[in-house]
């Protein structure tokens, strides 16, 4: 036997009820498990029986084999959980063979399962009333996760990191029950950053006296990003792409240029946004601020009528509109007059699958309109273009492609703490209620209560959550009428509401000074958020004039998705968003989008449509698109047919047009046709 014994790393001894467990390891792996019984002799304790355990069977071996194993071991360890008597007995036995052993702290659960797992103060994990090794703690955590519905590897890795950091299994499993331990839910902090900028005094601005007096009454100096824009020629008519965080003052850059040029008779200002809710707010703001300097109107659709009964006036000095509202005016040949400044807010919309190509096309068509008008009029030089965004992954490329100067200001006025906790859909309102109350019961050093924006993925869920919150809260989405939305905006501004619960309507820039943002879901409708959308939305947390910091909570449901078309689960998406890089702003065209925009360009520019296609952000295959338009009889030559005109004026994709035509040919009612379109949009 002695010739067959090779050296082993560790021989571990642990007391059981009637004997001692023996575990032998080599290269970190167990190579033998057995039992040892001792007897008292005149020379002291000695091995009486040695049993080797394999596949549940115990095989007796000569006790001398244990001694040979012990002598071959690099180290001998005795479990601290062995009784005092047992330790003394084992040490006395080993002393008889001139062998030394150390008593070490070990994992009881491993010892009970014939494993040797030493633990230290740094590696021990508290589990209820005992300390276990990391492997046992992770096994128990995985068992808890299976009860919770299962998490993706990214979420499990995050929980394991927290387990190692805290050394407390109970605190981690409590997170799965919706506990809000801020030390554990905290994922990271986006630090407040300030960039040194030589601020411009408002008194030194070379702008119209009426506008200048308004500004000097409000501010002594411009904000940093505004100062950068002025120094880069925004008041000299130069096109600009301004990329800066939410609440840094981007909007005023467009206003400065647009109102100044309007007052100097260089053309009206168009201020364009992606959503009706945002257009309504900007319209009200601009009427209040600039209504005494000129007429302010709004264009959000084909014939939008305001609550005061005033129709859209294309001759107004300031036009606030949605992208589609202005594009509809172009597609239907309306005269918008001399345009001096075009401000495109939320220009990162260019990357969106559904709306990006329409914004790209609208910009090209509006530039064509301004250029064509400038050629016909001696006293009109065309428009200045100002593009605004808080989130662009490729600002230099985008600025170059748009032929604009880049003004980039990397600034976060207040820090933002980002937190992650796990909860199912029923638990989320309870957690949201606690977070809303905690925020509203706290005042910042500026004297403002903490208020919350809760983002969710449906209008129905907005109402459901707002009803369950104990403090005053209100739903806010595009399905509410104009007066109700304005009432919510006023109540929030007056701190009469602790929270608003909203869909994407707020994400694009409606101005609520919230200290806290909660993501009830990480989906909008049936699509997961992009990193860009996520960053835009969390950027709503924390305003420098109101709050000391912003707080963001992601309430993540393990293994959840909200539509069968979603390939990822919410916990997987959460860590992708938190760790992801900002997506690039590029417009990608499939056949349907290329055909739709080519048709709109033909309607607006006729034979010059190719030049409009060529300067769009994305690559539009003009020849192929024209071929499809001819095949489908949407155009005749390079003139739109009546069918083509109807399609482009209603912003229909080719697929939608064919569904409507098929419905008409089948004699379906308009309601059935609309229902069919809705179901098609939902992928049913």
C-alpha positions as CSV (number, residue, x, y, z in Angstrom):
1,X,0.0,0.0,0.0
2,X,2.7,2.5,0.9
3,X,4.2,2.3,-2.6
4,X,0.8,3.2,-4.1
5,X,0.2,6.3,-2.0
6,X,1.1,9.6,-3.7
7,X,1.2,12.9,-2.0
8,X,-2.0,14.7,-1.5
9,X,-2.7,18.4,-0.8
10,X,-5.1,18.3,2.2
11,X,-6.4,15.7,4.6
12,X,-9.4,17.1,6.4
13,X,-11.0,15.7,9.6
14,X,-14.5,16.6,10.9
15,X,-16.4,15.0,13.8
16,X,-19.7,13.3,13.1
17,X,-22.0,11.6,15.6
18,X,-20.0,8.4,16.2
19,X,-16.8,8.9,14.3
20,X,-14.7,11.3,12.2
21,X,-15.2,12.2,8.5
22,X,-12.1,12.0,6.4
23,X,-11.8,14.0,3.2
24,X,-8.7,13.8,1.0
25,X,-8.0,16.5,-1.7
26,X,-5.5,16.6,-4.5
27,X,-5.2,19.7,-6.8
28,X,-8.3,21.1,-5.1
29,X,-10.5,18.1,-5.9
30,X,-11.7,15.4,-3.6
31,X,-10.0,12.0,-4.3
32,X,-11.2,10.1,-1.2
33,X,-13.9,10.2,1.4
34,X,-14.0,7.9,4.4
35,X,-14.7,7.4,8.1
36,X,-12.3,7.0,10.9
37,X,-12.8,5.4,14.4
38,X,-10.3,5.8,17.1
39,X,-9.5,3.6,20.1
40,X,-7.6,4.3,23.4
41,X,-4.3,2.6,23.8
42,X,-1.4,2.8,26.3
43,X,0.3,5.1,23.8
44,X,-2.8,7.3,23.3
45,X,-5.6,7.4,20.7
46,X,-4.9,5.3,17.6
47,X,-6.9,4.3,14.5
48,X,-9.3,1.4,15.1
49,X,-11.3,1.3,11.9
50,X,-10.9,3.1,8.5
51,X,-13.7,2.9,6.0
52,X,-13.4,4.2,2.4
53,X,-16.8,5.4,1.0
54,X,-17.4,5.1,-2.8
55,X,-20.8,5.4,-4.4
56,X,-22.5,5.1,-1.1
57,X,-20.8,1.9,-0.1
58,X,-18.3,1.6,2.8
59,X,-15.3,-0.6,2.2
60,X,-13.1,-1.5,5.2
61,X,-9.3,-0.7,4.9
62,X,-6.4,-1.4,7.1
63,X,-6.2,1.5,9.6
64,X,-2.5,1.8,8.6
65,X,-3.6,3.2,5.3
66,X,-5.1,6.2,7.0
67,X,-1.7,6.8,8.6
68,X,0.0,6.6,5.3
69,X,-2.4,9.1,3.8
70,X,-1.9,11.4,6.7
71,X,1.9,11.2,6.2
72,X,1.6,11.9,2.5
73,X,-0.6,15.0,3.0
74,X,1.0,18.5,2.6
75,X,-1.3,19.7,5.3
76,X,-3.8,18.3,7.8
77,X,-6.8,20.3,8.9
78,X,-9.3,19.7,11.7
79,X,-12.8,21.4,11.5
80,X,-13.4,24.1,14.1
81,X,-16.9,22.6,14.5
82,X,-15.3,19.5,16.0
83,X,-15.9,19.4,19.8
84,X,-13.1,20.3,22.1
85,X,-12.7,16.7,23.2
86,X,-12.6,15.6,19.5
87,X,-9.9,18.1,18.6
88,X,-7.8,17.0,21.5
89,X,-8.3,13.4,20.6
90,X,-7.4,13.9,17.0
91,X,-4.3,16.0,17.8
92,X,-3.1,13.4,20.3
93,X,-3.5,10.6,17.7
94,X,-1.6,12.6,15.1
95,X,1.1,13.6,17.6
96,X,1.8,9.8,18.1
97,X,2.9,9.8,14.4
98,X,4.8,13.1,14.6
99,X,2.1,14.8,12.5
100,X,0.8,18.3,13.0
101,X,-2.7,19.6,12.3
102,X,-4.3,23.0,12.4
103,X,-7.9,23.7,13.5
104,X,-9.7,25.7,10.8
105,X,-13.0,27.3,10.4
106,X,-15.1,25.4,7.8
107,X,-18.5,25.4,6.2
108,X,-20.8,23.1,8.2
109,X,-23.0,22.4,5.3
110,X,-20.1,21.2,3.2
111,X,-18.8,19.1,6.1
112,X,-22.2,17.5,6.4
113,X,-21.9,16.6,2.7
114,X,-18.4,15.3,3.0
115,X,-16.8,18.4,1.4
116,X,-13.9,20.4,2.8
117,X,-14.5,24.1,2.5
118,X,-12.4,26.4,4.8
119,X,-13.9,29.8,5.3
120,X,-12.4,33.1,6.7
121,X,-13.9,36.4,7.9
122,X,-13.5,37.6,4.3
123,X,-15.1,34.6,2.6
124,X,-17.8,33.5,5.1
125,X,-21.4,34.2,4.2
126,X,-24.0,34.7,6.9
127,X,-27.0,32.4,6.3
128,X,-29.6,32.8,9.0
129,X,-27.8,31.7,12.2
130,X,-24.6,30.2,10.8
131,X,-21.8,31.1,8.4
132,X,-21.3,29.1,5.2
133,X,-18.9,29.1,2.3
134,X,-19.6,31.0,-0.9
135,X,-20.5,27.9,-2.9
136,X,-23.2,26.9,-0.4
137,X,-24.5,30.4,-0.3
138,X,-24.7,30.6,-4.1
139,X,-26.5,27.2,-4.2
140,X,-29.1,28.5,-1.7
141,X,-29.4,31.8,-3.7
142,X,-30.0,29.9,-6.9
143,X,-32.7,27.9,-5.2
144,X,-34.4,31.1,-4.1
145,X,-34.1,32.4,-7.7
146,X,-35.8,29.3,-9.0
147,X,-38.8,30.0,-6.7
148,X,-38.8,33.6,-8.0
149,X,-39.1,32.5,-11.5
150,X,-35.5,32.3,-12.6
151,X,-33.1,35.2,-13.5
152,X,-30.8,35.5,-16.4
153,X,-27.1,35.0,-15.9
154,X,-26.5,38.8,-15.8
155,X,-28.9,39.3,-13.0
156,X,-27.5,36.3,-11.1
157,X,-24.0,37.6,-11.5
158,X,-25.2,40.9,-10.0
159,X,-26.8,39.2,-7.0
160,X,-23.6,37.1,-6.5
161,X,-21.5,40.3,-6.5
162,X,-23.7,41.7,-3.8
163,X,-23.6,38.5,-1.9
164,X,-19.8,38.6,-1.8
165,X,-19.8,42.3,-1.0
166,X,-22.2,42.0,2.0
167,X,-21.5,38.5,3.2
168,X,-25.2,38.2,4.1
169,X,-27.4,35.8,2.2
170,X,-30.6,36.9,4.0
171,X,-30.2,40.5,2.8
172,X,-29.8,39.4,-0.8
173,X,-32.8,37.0,-0.7
174,X,-34.9,39.8,0.8
175,X,-34.2,41.8,-2.4
176,X,-36.2,39.2,-4.3
177,X,-39.1,39.9,-2.0
178,X,-39.0,43.6,-2.9
179,X,-37.1,44.9,0.1
180,X,-35.6,48.3,-0.5
181,X,-32.2,48.1,1.1
182,X,-30.6,51.2,-0.5
183,X,-27.0,49.9,0.1
184,X,-27.9,46.7,-1.9
185,X,-30.3,48.1,-4.6
186,X,-27.8,50.8,-5.5
187,X,-26.1,49.8,-8.8
188,X,-24.0,52.9,-9.3
189,X,-23.8,56.7,-9.2
190,X,-23.5,58.9,-12.2
191,X,-21.4,61.7,-10.7
192,X,-22.2,65.4,-11.1
193,X,-19.8,66.9,-13.6
194,X,-19.2,70.4,-14.6
195,X,-17.1,71.7,-17.5
196,X,-15.3,75.0,-17.3
197,X,-16.9,77.4,-19.8
198,X,-16.4,81.1,-20.2
199,X,-20.0,82.3,-19.7
200,X,-21.5,84.9,-21.9
201,X,-23.1,87.9,-20.3
202,X,-26.6,88.5,-21.6
203,X,-25.9,92.2,-21.7
204,X,-23.2,91.5,-24.3
205,X,-25.4,89.6,-26.7
206,X,-25.8,91.1,-30.2
207,X,-29.6,90.4,-30.4
208,X,-32.8,92.4,-31.0
209,X,-33.4,94.9,-28.2
210,X,-36.8,93.5,-27.3
211,X,-35.3,90.0,-26.8
212,X,-32.3,91.4,-25.0
213,X,-34.4,93.2,-22.4
214,X,-36.3,90.0,-21.7
215,X,-33.1,88.0,-21.2
216,X,-31.3,90.5,-19.1
217,X,-34.3,90.7,-16.8
218,X,-34.1,87.0,-16.3
219,X,-30.4,86.2,-16.4
220,X,-27.0,87.9,-15.9
221,X,-25.2,85.2,-17.9
222,X,-26.1,82.4,-20.2
223,X,-25.7,78.8,-19.0
224,X,-22.6,76.9,-20.2
225,X,-24.0,75.1,-23.2
226,X,-25.8,78.3,-24.3
227,X,-22.5,80.2,-24.0
228,X,-20.8,77.5,-26.1
229,X,-23.5,77.8,-28.7
230,X,-23.1,81.5,-28.9
231,X,-19.4,81.3,-29.2
232,X,-19.8,78.7,-32.0
233,X,-22.0,81.1,-34.1
234,X,-25.6,80.3,-33.3
235,X,-26.4,84.0,-33.4
236,X,-24.5,84.3,-36.7
237,X,-26.9,82.0,-38.6
238,X,-24.7,78.9,-38.4
239,X,-26.3,75.5,-38.2
240,X,-25.7,73.6,-35.0
241,X,-26.1,70.2,-33.5
242,X,-26.3,70.7,-29.7
243,X,-25.8,67.6,-27.5
244,X,-26.1,68.1,-23.8
245,X,-27.9,66.4,-20.8
246,X,-31.5,67.1,-19.9
247,X,-32.0,70.4,-18.0
248,X,-28.8,72.1,-19.2
249,X,-30.6,74.7,-21.2
250,X,-30.6,73.5,-24.8
251,X,-34.1,74.8,-25.7
252,X,-33.1,78.4,-25.1
253,X,-30.4,78.1,-27.8
254,X,-33.1,77.5,-30.4
255,X,-35.2,80.3,-28.9
256,X,-32.4,82.8,-29.0
257,X,-31.6,82.2,-32.6
258,X,-35.2,81.8,-33.8
259,X,-36.8,84.8,-32.0
260,X,-33.8,87.0,-32.8
261,X,-34.1,86.2,-36.5
262,X,-37.9,86.6,-36.4
263,X,-37.6,90.1,-34.8
264,X,-35.0,91.1,-37.4
265,X,-37.4,90.1,-40.2
266,X,-35.2,87.1,-41.3
267,X,-38.1,84.6,-41.2
268,X,-40.3,82.8,-38.7
269,X,-39.2,80.2,-36.2
270,X,-40.3,76.5,-36.5
271,X,-39.8,74.5,-33.3
272,X,-40.4,70.9,-34.0
273,X,-40.9,68.0,-31.5
274,X,-41.8,64.3,-31.8
275,X,-45.0,64.2,-29.6
276,X,-48.2,66.2,-29.4
277,X,-47.9,66.4,-25.5
278,X,-44.6,68.1,-25.9
279,X,-45.8,70.4,-28.7
280,X,-48.7,71.5,-26.4
281,X,-46.4,72.4,-23.6
282,X,-43.9,74.3,-25.8
283,X,-46.8,76.1,-27.5
284,X,-48.1,77.3,-24.1
285,X,-44.6,78.3,-23.0
286,X,-43.9,80.2,-26.1
287,X,-47.2,82.0,-26.1
288,X,-46.6,83.2,-22.6
289,X,-43.0,84.1,-23.2
290,X,-43.1,85.6,-26.7
291,X,-46.8,86.2,-27.4
292,X,-46.3,89.9,-27.1
293,X,-43.5,89.9,-29.7
294,X,-45.4,87.9,-32.4
295,X,-48.1,85.4,-33.1
296,X,-47.5,81.9,-31.8
297,X,-49.4,78.9,-33.4
298,X,-49.3,75.1,-33.2
299,X,-49.3,72.4,-35.9
300,X,-49.7,68.8,-34.8
301,X,-51.9,67.3,-37.5
302,X,-53.9,68.0,-40.7
303,X,-56.4,70.5,-39.1
304,X,-55.7,70.7,-35.4
305,X,-58.0,73.0,-33.6
306,X,-57.0,74.4,-30.2
307,X,-59.3,74.5,-27.2
308,X,-59.6,78.3,-27.7
309,X,-61.0,77.7,-31.2
310,X,-58.0,79.2,-33.1
311,X,-56.9,77.2,-36.1
312,X,-53.3,76.7,-37.2
313,X,-52.0,79.9,-38.8
314,X,-49.2,79.3,-41.3
315,X,-48.5,83.1,-41.3
316,X,-47.7,83.1,-37.5
317,X,-44.2,84.2,-36.4
318,X,-43.6,81.2,-34.3
319,X,-44.9,77.7,-35.2
320,X,-44.6,74.9,-32.7
321,X,-45.3,71.6,-34.4
322,X,-44.8,67.9,-34.4
323,X,-42.6,66.4,-37.1
324,X,-45.7,64.8,-38.7
325,X,-47.7,68.0,-38.4
326,X,-45.2,70.0,-40.4
327,X,-44.5,67.1,-42.8
328,X,-48.2,66.9,-43.5
329,X,-48.2,70.6,-44.5
330,X,-45.3,69.9,-46.9
331,X,-47.0,66.9,-48.4
332,X,-50.2,68.8,-49.0
333,X,-48.4,71.8,-50.5
334,X,-49.2,74.4,-47.8
335,X,-47.4,77.7,-47.9
336,X,-45.4,78.1,-44.6
337,X,-44.0,81.5,-45.5
338,X,-40.4,82.5,-45.0
339,X,-38.8,80.2,-42.4
340,X,-35.8,81.8,-40.6
341,X,-35.0,79.1,-38.1
342,X,-35.8,75.4,-37.8
343,X,-35.3,73.8,-34.4
344,X,-35.5,70.0,-34.4
345,X,-35.8,68.9,-30.7
346,X,-35.1,65.3,-29.8
347,X,-33.2,64.8,-33.1
348,X,-32.1,61.3,-31.9
349,X,-35.5,60.2,-33.0
350,X,-33.8,59.7,-36.4
351,X,-32.7,56.3,-35.2
352,X,-36.1,55.0,-34.3
353,X,-37.4,52.2,-36.4
354,X,-40.9,53.5,-36.8
355,X,-40.4,57.3,-37.0
356,X,-36.8,57.8,-37.9
357,X,-37.2,57.6,-41.6
358,X,-40.1,60.1,-41.5
359,X,-38.1,62.6,-39.6
360,X,-35.2,62.1,-42.0
361,X,-37.5,62.6,-44.9
362,X,-39.2,65.6,-43.4
363,X,-35.9,67.4,-42.8
364,X,-34.9,66.8,-46.4
365,X,-38.3,68.1,-47.7
366,X,-38.3,71.1,-45.4
367,X,-34.8,72.0,-46.6
368,X,-36.0,71.7,-50.2
369,X,-38.9,74.0,-49.4
370,X,-36.7,76.7,-47.8
371,X,-34.1,76.5,-50.6
372,X,-36.7,76.7,-53.3
373,X,-38.4,79.7,-51.7
374,X,-35.0,81.4,-51.2
375,X,-34.4,81.2,-55.0
376,X,-37.7,82.9,-55.7
377,X,-37.4,85.7,-53.1
378,X,-34.6,88.3,-53.0
379,X,-35.0,89.3,-49.4
380,X,-35.0,85.7,-48.0
381,X,-31.8,83.7,-47.5
382,X,-33.2,80.4,-46.3
383,X,-33.3,78.9,-42.8
384,X,-30.8,78.2,-40.0
385,X,-31.0,74.7,-38.6
386,X,-30.5,73.8,-35.0
387,X,-30.7,70.2,-33.8
388,X,-31.1,69.4,-30.1
389,X,-30.5,66.1,-28.2
390,X,-29.5,64.8,-24.8
391,X,-28.4,61.5,-26.1
392,X,-26.3,60.8,-29.3
393,X,-23.8,58.0,-29.5
394,X,-22.0,59.4,-32.6
395,X,-22.3,63.2,-32.4
396,X,-19.3,64.0,-34.7
397,X,-20.6,61.9,-37.5
398,X,-24.2,63.2,-37.1
399,X,-23.0,66.8,-37.1
400,X,-20.9,66.2,-40.2
401,X,-23.8,64.5,-42.0
402,X,-26.2,67.3,-41.1
403,X,-23.6,69.9,-42.1
404,X,-23.8,71.5,-38.7
405,X,-21.3,72.7,-36.1
406,X,-21.2,70.4,-33.1
407,X,-21.7,71.9,-29.7
408,X,-21.2,69.2,-27.1
409,X,-21.4,69.8,-23.4
410,X,-20.9,66.8,-21.1
411,X,-22.5,68.0,-18.0
412,X,-24.6,66.5,-15.2
413,X,-25.7,69.2,-12.9
414,X,-26.6,66.9,-10.0
415,X,-25.5,63.3,-9.4
416,X,-27.9,60.4,-10.2
417,X,-28.1,57.2,-8.1
418,X,-29.2,54.2,-10.1
419,X,-30.9,51.4,-8.2
420,X,-32.1,47.9,-9.2
421,X,-34.5,45.7,-7.3
422,X,-36.6,42.6,-8.2
423,X,-40.3,42.3,-8.0
424,X,-43.2,40.8,-9.9
425,X,-46.0,42.9,-11.5
426,X,-48.3,42.6,-8.4
427,X,-45.5,43.7,-5.9
428,X,-44.3,46.6,-8.0
429,X,-47.1,49.1,-7.0
430,X,-46.4,48.4,-3.3
431,X,-42.7,49.2,-3.8
432,X,-43.6,52.2,-5.9
433,X,-45.9,53.5,-3.1
434,X,-43.0,53.3,-0.6
435,X,-40.6,55.0,-2.9
436,X,-43.0,57.8,-3.7
437,X,-43.8,58.4,-0.1
438,X,-40.2,58.3,0.9
439,X,-39.3,60.9,-1.7
440,X,-42.2,63.2,-1.1
441,X,-41.6,63.2,2.7
442,X,-38.1,64.5,2.1
443,X,-37.1,68.0,1.2
444,X,-33.9,69.1,-0.6
445,X,-31.6,71.8,0.6
446,X,-33.4,74.1,-1.8
447,X,-36.7,73.5,0.0
448,X,-38.4,71.3,-2.6
449,X,-40.2,68.0,-1.9
450,X,-39.1,65.0,-3.8
451,X,-41.5,64.2,-6.7
452,X,-41.6,61.1,-8.8
453,X,-42.1,60.1,-12.5
454,X,-43.1,56.5,-12.9
455,X,-42.7,55.1,-16.4
456,X,-44.8,52.2,-17.5
457,X,-45.7,50.5,-20.8
458,X,-49.5,51.1,-21.1
459,X,-52.2,53.7,-20.5
460,X,-54.2,51.1,-18.5
461,X,-51.2,50.5,-16.2
462,X,-50.8,54.3,-15.7
463,X,-54.3,54.4,-14.1
464,X,-53.8,51.2,-12.2
465,X,-50.6,52.4,-10.5
466,X,-51.8,55.9,-9.8
467,X,-54.9,54.6,-8.0
468,X,-52.8,52.4,-5.8
469,X,-50.5,55.2,-4.6
470,X,-51.4,56.7,-1.2
471,X,-50.1,60.2,-1.9
472,X,-51.6,62.4,-4.6
473,X,-50.7,61.0,-8.0
474,X,-52.1,61.3,-11.6
475,X,-51.8,59.3,-14.8
476,X,-50.4,61.3,-17.8
477,X,-50.5,60.0,-21.3
478,X,-51.6,60.9,-24.8
479,X,-55.1,59.5,-24.2
480,X,-56.0,62.3,-21.8
481,X,-57.6,65.4,-23.2
482,X,-55.5,68.6,-23.4
483,X,-57.1,70.3,-20.4
484,X,-56.5,67.3,-18.1
485,X,-52.8,67.1,-19.2
486,X,-52.4,70.8,-18.5
487,X,-54.0,70.4,-15.1
488,X,-51.5,67.6,-14.2
489,X,-48.6,69.7,-15.4
490,X,-49.7,72.6,-13.2
491,X,-50.3,70.4,-10.2
492,X,-46.9,68.8,-10.5
493,X,-45.2,72.2,-10.9
494,X,-47.0,73.5,-7.7
495,X,-45.9,70.3,-5.8
496,X,-49.5,69.3,-5.3
497,X,-48.7,65.9,-6.8
498,X,-46.2,63.4,-5.3
499,X,-46.0,61.5,-8.6
500,X,-47.1,61.2,-12.2
501,X,-47.4,57.8,-13.9
502,X,-46.8,58.0,-17.6
503,X,-45.9,56.2,-20.8
504,X,-43.6,57.6,-23.5
505,X,-45.3,60.9,-23.5
506,X,-43.0,62.3,-20.9
507,X,-39.8,60.6,-22.1
508,X,-39.3,62.9,-25.0
509,X,-39.0,66.0,-22.9
510,X,-42.2,67.3,-21.2
511,X,-40.7,69.4,-18.4
512,X,-41.4,68.0,-15.0
513,X,-38.9,68.8,-12.2
514,X,-38.8,65.3,-10.7
515,X,-36.2,64.2,-8.2
516,X,-37.0,60.5,-8.7
517,X,-37.7,58.3,-11.7
518,X,-39.1,54.8,-11.4
519,X,-39.2,52.3,-14.2
520,X,-42.2,50.1,-13.5
521,X,-41.3,48.3,-16.7
522,X,-38.4,48.5,-19.1
523,X,-40.7,48.4,-22.1
524,X,-42.6,51.0,-24.0
525,X,-45.6,49.3,-25.6
526,X,-44.4,45.9,-26.8
527,X,-40.7,47.0,-27.4
528,X,-37.8,47.0,-24.9
529,X,-36.3,50.4,-24.3
530,X,-33.1,51.2,-26.1
531,X,-30.0,52.5,-24.2
532,X,-30.7,55.9,-25.7
533,X,-34.4,56.0,-24.6
534,X,-33.4,54.7,-21.2
535,X,-30.8,57.4,-20.7
536,X,-33.2,60.1,-21.9
537,X,-35.8,58.9,-19.4
538,X,-33.6,58.5,-16.4
539,X,-32.1,61.9,-17.1
540,X,-35.4,63.4,-15.9
541,X,-34.3,62.6,-12.3
542,X,-32.8,65.6,-10.5
543,X,-32.8,69.3,-11.4
544,X,-30.1,71.7,-10.2
545,X,-32.4,74.4,-9.1
546,X,-34.6,72.0,-7.1
547,X,-32.7,68.9,-6.0
548,X,-29.4,67.8,-4.5
549,X,-29.4,64.5,-6.4
550,X,-31.5,62.4,-8.7
551,X,-32.6,58.9,-7.9
552,X,-33.6,56.2,-10.4
553,X,-35.2,52.8,-9.6
554,X,-35.5,49.9,-12.0
555,X,-38.2,47.5,-10.8
556,X,-37.3,44.3,-12.6
557,X,-39.5,41.3,-12.9
558,X,-37.4,38.1,-13.2
559,X,-37.9,36.1,-16.4
560,X,-40.6,38.5,-17.6
561,X,-41.5,39.9,-21.0
562,X,-44.6,41.8,-22.2
563,X,-45.2,40.3,-25.6
564,X,-44.3,37.1,-27.4
565,X,-42.2,39.1,-29.9
566,X,-39.7,40.1,-27.1
567,X,-36.7,37.8,-27.2
568,X,-35.1,39.0,-24.0
569,X,-36.4,39.0,-20.4
570,X,-36.7,42.1,-18.2
571,X,-33.8,41.2,-15.9
572,X,-31.6,40.6,-18.9
573,X,-32.6,43.9,-20.5
574,X,-32.0,45.8,-17.1
575,X,-28.3,45.1,-17.0
576,X,-27.9,45.6,-20.8
577,X,-29.3,49.1,-20.3
578,X,-27.3,49.9,-17.2
579,X,-24.0,48.7,-18.8
580,X,-24.8,49.5,-22.4
581,X,-23.2,52.1,-24.6
582,X,-25.3,54.8,-26.3
583,X,-26.5,53.7,-29.7
584,X,-25.5,55.6,-32.7
585,X,-28.0,57.9,-34.4
586,X,-28.4,56.5,-37.9
587,X,-31.5,56.0,-40.1
588,X,-31.8,52.6,-41.6
589,X,-34.2,52.0,-44.5
590,X,-36.0,48.8,-45.4
591,X,-37.9,48.6,-48.6
592,X,-41.2,49.9,-47.0
593,X,-39.5,53.0,-45.5
594,X,-37.6,53.7,-48.7
595,X,-40.7,53.5,-50.8
596,X,-42.7,55.7,-48.4
597,X,-40.1,58.5,-48.2
598,X,-39.5,58.4,-52.0
599,X,-43.2,58.8,-52.6
600,X,-43.4,61.7,-50.2
601,X,-40.3,63.3,-51.9
602,X,-42.0,62.9,-55.3
603,X,-45.2,64.5,-54.1
604,X,-43.2,67.5,-52.7
605,X,-40.4,67.8,-55.3
606,X,-41.5,65.9,-58.4
607,X,-38.5,65.2,-60.7
608,X,-36.1,66.5,-58.1
609,X,-37.0,63.8,-55.7
610,X,-33.7,62.0,-56.2
611,X,-31.8,65.0,-54.9
612,X,-33.9,64.8,-51.7
613,X,-33.3,61.1,-51.4
614,X,-29.5,61.6,-51.9
615,X,-29.1,64.0,-49.0
616,X,-31.1,62.1,-46.5
617,X,-29.3,60.6,-43.5
618,X,-29.9,57.0,-44.5
619,X,-29.2,55.4,-47.8
620,X,-32.3,55.3,-49.9
621,X,-32.2,53.1,-53.1
622,X,-34.0,55.6,-55.4
623,X,-34.2,53.5,-58.6
624,X,-35.6,50.4,-56.8
625,X,-38.1,52.6,-54.8
626,X,-39.3,54.3,-58.0
627,X,-39.7,50.9,-59.6
628,X,-41.9,49.7,-56.8
629,X,-44.0,52.8,-56.9
630,X,-44.6,52.4,-60.6
631,X,-45.4,48.7,-60.1
632,X,-47.9,49.4,-57.4
633,X,-49.4,52.4,-59.4
634,X,-48.6,54.9,-56.6
635,X,-47.0,57.1,-59.3
636,X,-47.3,57.7,-63.0
637,X,-44.0,58.7,-64.4
638,X,-42.7,61.0,-61.6
639,X,-46.1,62.2,-60.7
640,X,-48.2,60.8,-57.9
641,X,-51.4,59.1,-58.8
642,X,-54.6,59.9,-56.8
643,X,-53.9,56.7,-54.8
644,X,-50.3,57.8,-54.2
645,X,-51.4,61.2,-53.0
646,X,-53.9,59.7,-50.6
647,X,-51.3,57.3,-49.2
648,X,-48.6,59.9,-48.6
649,X,-51.0,62.5,-47.1
650,X,-52.2,59.8,-44.6
651,X,-48.6,58.7,-43.8
652,X,-49.4,55.1,-44.7
653,X,-46.7,52.5,-45.3
654,X,-47.2,50.3,-48.4
655,X,-48.3,47.4,-46.2
656,X,-51.0,49.6,-44.5
657,X,-52.2,50.8,-47.9
658,X,-52.6,47.3,-49.3
659,X,-54.5,46.2,-46.2
660,X,-56.9,49.1,-46.6
661,X,-57.3,48.4,-50.3
662,X,-58.0,44.7,-49.6
663,X,-60.5,45.6,-47.0
664,X,-62.3,48.0,-49.3
665,X,-62.4,45.4,-52.1
666,X,-63.8,42.8,-49.6
667,X,-66.6,45.3,-48.6
668,X,-65.4,45.5,-45.0
669,X,-66.7,48.4,-42.9
670,X,-64.2,51.2,-42.0
671,X,-64.3,49.9,-38.3
672,X,-63.2,46.4,-39.4
673,X,-60.5,47.8,-41.6
674,X,-59.1,50.0,-38.7
675,X,-59.3,47.0,-36.3
676,X,-57.4,44.9,-38.9
677,X,-54.7,47.6,-39.0
678,X,-54.4,47.7,-35.2
679,X,-54.1,44.0,-34.9
680,X,-51.4,44.0,-37.6
681,X,-49.5,46.7,-35.7
682,X,-49.6,44.5,-32.6
683,X,-48.2,41.5,-34.6
684,X,-51.3,39.4,-34.1
